[in-house]
Amino acid sequence: MRQKALTTVYKLAKQDPRVLFIGSDLGAGTLQAMREDIPGQFFMEGISEQHIVGFAAGLAQEGFIPYINTIGTFLTRRSFEQVSIDVGLHCLPVRLLSSGGGMVYAPLGPTHTAVEDFSLMLSVPNMKVFAPADAFEMENLLTALVDDGDPHYVRFGKGGETIVTQDFPTFEFSPKVFGENSSDVVIFTTGVMLQHCLEARAHLLSQGISTTVLHFPYLNDLSIEQIASHIESARLMVCVEEHVPRGGLFTQILHEFASTRISTKNLYQLSLPSAFSHNYGSQIDHLDLNGLTAPKIAAHVEALLVNNGK
């Protein structure tokens, strides 16, 4: 997904001289074609994340549209003051392209996992937070919103994710619906967890459990009114996200439900724990450990249905 994002930025920069790329020590050869083709729109600033955010903010004030890319934990934890004060306060069109959302960099330890990034970025006034599910949706997102005047935070996956959004050729802020209007189970999710949830849906359907998956690529405004029919008919709702329990998609859903007086009686959550992980392993190892792989999501839903007296 990162590669698609960077090549999309290059394509946009060739079409629009306002578009700039700013990287933070991303390795030799990153966007080499862009570096050679339009060097005035390419910057590789080294390991200095606070600097590149402030640098991008200054460029945005001069009319440019900077796209920053580095590891998510450094864009959020390390640069939070610059993101908030330099970018958010002035509502500048800086694009924070966050590599390695969630547990992607888990083998490097808890310093490199971005598990509270949604919470941090959603707390910044004016910041729009996105989590595309695959490279297809990522390209549509970056292309559609190049002229949007607000700052963006965009969480990437590991890369190589199965393309599952091909039936949605244009980017929309509203949730993507996978399933029928009326189902026993509704699963809410965002980002690359969509692939796991769709696999879980296939298993549940094979067991005769009608299931709809709602993917939210945009986390600020969930457009609950557009999916009210799915919610009203569901006997069970489960939010699945690669994030700590508070501050992410589940918190946003609770807020929207409270605002629109929707009952949360049958709403449940599957997420990462509220803890720094000290277990060694890959992203998929950590997802499996915490019940976020397709077989475990499906098993959790089945258990909830039994406990709820289906």
N, C-alpha and C positions, 0 to 999 in steps of 0.2 A: 504493500500500500504506500509506503514511503517513496518508493521509486516512481510510482504513478503520480504522486503529489508533486515531486520535484520536477518531473518532466512536464507536468501541467503548468507549473509556475514558469518554466522556461518558455513554453508555448505562449502563455499570456504575456510574458515580458517581450517577446518578439512582436506581438501585436500592439503593445501599449508601453511606451517609454516610462510611464509612471511606476510600473511594476518592477520591484527590486527583490533580489534574493540575498538573504543574510544568513550565513551558517556559523556554527560554533565548533570548529575542529572536527569536521565530519569525515575526514579521511581523504587521502590523495585520490584524485580522479572524480570526486563528486561534482556532478554537473560540469564536467570538463568542456563539453561542447558549448554550454552557455558562457563559461569563462572566456573561451576563445572567440565566440561569436559576438557577444555584447558585454565586454568586460566592464563597462561603466555601470551595468546593472547587477553585477555580481560581487559579493563581499564575503570573504571567509575570515572571521575575526579571531579565531582561536578560542581557548577555554576562558571565556569572560562573559558569562550569560547576563549578568546585570548590565554590563556595558552594551551588549547588543540590543537589549530591550530599550535602553535609553537612547541609543544610537538610532534605532528604528523609529522611536517616537519623534525625534528631531527631524528625521527625514519626512515623516508623515506630516508634520507641521508645515513642511515646505511643498506639500502637494504630491508626494510620492505615496505608493502603496507597497510597503515593505512586507515580505513574507519571511519570517524567521523559522528556521528549523534546527532543533536540537533535541536531546533526550528530555522527555516530559517532566521528570522530577526536577530537572534544573530550570526548566521554564517556569515551573510553578512554585516549588519550595524556595529555591535559591533566589529567584528573581521576583518574588511576590511584591515587594515594595515598588519596584520599577513598573511592573505590570499594572498595579493599582494606581499609583500616583502619576507616572509618566504617560501611560496609555489610557487607562480607564477614566481618570479624572478629566482628561481633555477629549475623551471620546474620539480617539484617532483610529483610522483604518489600518491598524497593524494586525497582521495575521500570525498567530502563534501556532505553528505546525508542530505538534507534539509527538515525537517518536517514542514508541515503547510505552503506551498507556497500560495501566493495570500491572500485570505480573510478567510482562515481556522480558524485562531485564532481571528477573528474580535470581538467576544464577550469580549475579554480581552483589546480591545481598539487599537488605531493606533500604539502604541508601539510594538504590536505583529503581525502586518500584514506585510507580505513580498511582497509588491506590486511593488518594484523597483529592485528586486533581479536579474532579467535577465540583466538589464542595468548595475548594479554594476559588476556582474561576467563576462559579455561579455567584459567589459572594461579592465579586467586583462589579460595581455599578457600570452599566453600559456594555459589559462583555457578553457576547453571544457565544454559547458553548455548543459544539457539534461533536458527534461521534459517528461517523459513517461506518457502515458494516463491511464494505469491500472497496476495491480500487475503482470499480465502476461508479459507485455512489460518490467516492472521493473526488473524482474528476468532475462529475456533474456539479457537486457542491462548489468547488473552487472556481469553476467556469461561470456558474450562475451568479455568484455573489461578489465578483471582482469589483463592482462599483458600489457595493454596500458601504455606507459611511461609518459603521460601527466597528469596534475591535472584535476579533474572532479568536476563540481557542478551539483548535481542531485536534481531537485525539486520534492517533493512528493505531492500527494493530501491528502485529509482528511482520506481516507481509505474506503473500502467497495464499491469502484467504480465498475460499471458494466464492465465486461471484454468484450472489443470490438476489441482487436487486435489479437484474436486467429487464424486468417487466415494468420498471419505473424510469423511463428514459430522461426525465427532467427532474431536477431537484426541487422538492417542496418542503416547506417548514413543517407541514403536518405529518402525523405518523403514517407509516406504511403498514398496510393491512395484509396479512397472510392468513387467509381462511375465510370462513363464512360470516354472515351478519349475526347469526345466532349460534353460540357454541356453549357447551358445558363449562369449558375452561378457557380463560383468557390469560395469556402470558405477555407481560410487558417487558421489553428489553431495549438495549441500545448498544451501538457499536458492534464489535465482532462477536459478542455473545449471541447475536441473531442467528449465526450458523448453528450453534449448539441448540438453541431453542427450536429451530426448524427441524433438526434431527429428532429432538424430543417430541415435537408435534407429530412427526411421522410415526413414531412408536406408539404414541397415545391413540392416534387414529386407527392403527392396526389392532388396538385393543377395544375399539368401539367407543372411544372417548372423543367426542367432537371438541376440537381445540383451535383457537385462533391466536396467532402471534401478532402483537402490535410493536413495531420497531420505531423508536423515537430517535431520529438522527439529530434533532434539535431539542435541547433540554430546557431552554428557558420558558417557553410557552408550549404546553403539551397539547393544546387544541382539544381539550377533553370533550367539548361539545360535538366535535366531528366523529367521536367514537362512542357516544353515549349509548347507541343501540347495542353495541357489543358488551358494554359494561352491564347494562340493565338485564340482559338475558343470561349472563354468566352465573353459574353456581359457585365458581371458584376463580379467584384472580391471584396470580403470582407474579411478582416483580423479580426479574433475574438480572443481576448486574455484577460486573467485575470492578467492584468499588467497596469501600468500607460501608457499614450499614447506614450511616447518617450523611446527609448532605448531597447525595447523588440523585439518581432517578426516583428511587423509592420516596425520598423526602419530597421531591417535586410532585409526585403523584398524590401524596398525602395532602400537600398544600392545595392542589387543584380540587381534590375531592372535598376538602373542608370548605373551600370557597364556593363550590357548586352544590353543597349539601348532599353529596353522594355517600352512601354508607360504606364503611371500611370493614364491615363485619366479616366478609369472606375474602379479605385481602391479606396476602402473605408475602414474605420476602425471602429470597435466596441471594446471598452476597458473600463477599469476603468478610472475614471477621474484623472486629475493631481492634486490631493488633498489628504490630510489626512482625512479619514472618521471619523466623530464623531457621526454617527448614530449607535444605538445599534441594533444588530441582528446577525443571523447566517450567514454562508458563502452564503447559497442559498438566504437568504434575500437580501444580498448586491448584489449578481449577478442579481437578479430580479430587484432591484432598478436601476441598471445601464444597463439594457437591455441585459444581458448576459445569460438569460435562453432561452431554445429552442423556446417557443412561441414568445418571443420578438425578437429573432434573425430572425426567419422566417418572422415576421411582418415587420421588418426593411428591409429585402431583398425585400419583395414584394413592399414596398413603394418606394425603390430605383428603382426598375424596372419600376414602374409607372412613376416616375419622369424622368427617362431616356428614356421614350417613347417606352417601349416594345411593 
